[in-house]
Amino acid sequence: HKYAFSFTVYYLFDEISWDAAVGRELCYFGVSAYGYGSITHKANTACHPVIQMLVKNINSSFSTQFKSVLCHLYRSQVNHIPWHSDDEIELGINPTIFTLSI
């Protein structure tokens, strides 16, 4: 399974249309726009099938209802998400987020 997972991750690197912003590459999938800091992502319902499968499995495994995904691609260890609070209005009060680092 380790090799199948590695293949899937590398496949996504090439398949997703990454948007270069603030020193890292991003891709957002969701039914409504989402913004934080100076970055705003437009609604994008054309979610990649592999991402859809991951979200479905996460929702099933953890009894969640995630409807959007923000993907970050870091090409080196220099890039990272700085400390932040995930307190944007569109996330609601005390939001549940899921982070998967590969």
N, C-alpha and C positions, 0 to 999 in steps of 0.2 A: 504494500500500500504506500510505502514511503516513496517509491519511484513514481507511482501514479500521481501522488500529490505534487511532487516536484515538477512533473511534466505539466500538470494543470496550472501551477503557479507561473512557470515560464511561458506557457501558452497565453495566459492572461496578460503578461507583460507586453506581448506582441499584438494581441487582439484588441485591447481596450484603447480608445482614443484618449490619450492623456493630455491634459491641459497644463502647460508649465506655468506655475505661479509661485511667487515668494520662495524660490529656491528648491521647490519640490514639484512633483507632477501629481495632478489630482484628476479624479473623475467622479462625478456625482450622478447617482441614479435615484430618482424620486418623483412623486406625483406633484409636488409643489416646490417652489423655489426655496433655497436655503442660503442664509448668509451668516457670516461671522467676521469680525474685524472689518477690513476693507474688501473682503472677497464675497461675491454673491454668485451662487450657482443657479442657473435657470432650471426649471423643471425638465426632467429627462426620463421619459418612461421607456426608452429603448435599452433596458437593462440587458447586459450580456447574459446568455443562458447559464453559464457557469456561476456567475454571481447570483442569479435567481435561485439556482440549486443550493448554493451555500446559505442564502437567507432562509430558504424553506427549511433546510436541515437545522439551522440555528433556532428558528421559531419553533419547530417541532421539539427539539431537544430541551429548550429552556422555557417553553410555554410563553413565548413573547409574540409580539405583533409588529416586528420591524417592517417598515414600509419604504425606507430609504437607506442608501448606502453611500458613504463617502470614502472613496479609495484614495490612498496616498501611496505613491511610489518613490522610494528613496534609493537613489543610485549609489550613495556612499554613506558612511557612518557620520559624515559631517552634517547631513540633513536630518532634521527631526521635527516633531511637533513640540513647540514650546509649552511650558506649563500653562494650562488654561482651565476654565471652569465649566464649559458646556452649559452656559446659562442663557442662551439665546431665547428670546420670547417664543419663537416657533417650536421650541422643544418642550415647552410647558414647564410646570413646576416639578422639581425633582425628577428630571428625565432619566430614563434607563437607556444607556448606550452599551454597545457591544464592540469591543476592540479585538481585532485579530491581527497579530503581528507575525509576519513570516520572514 
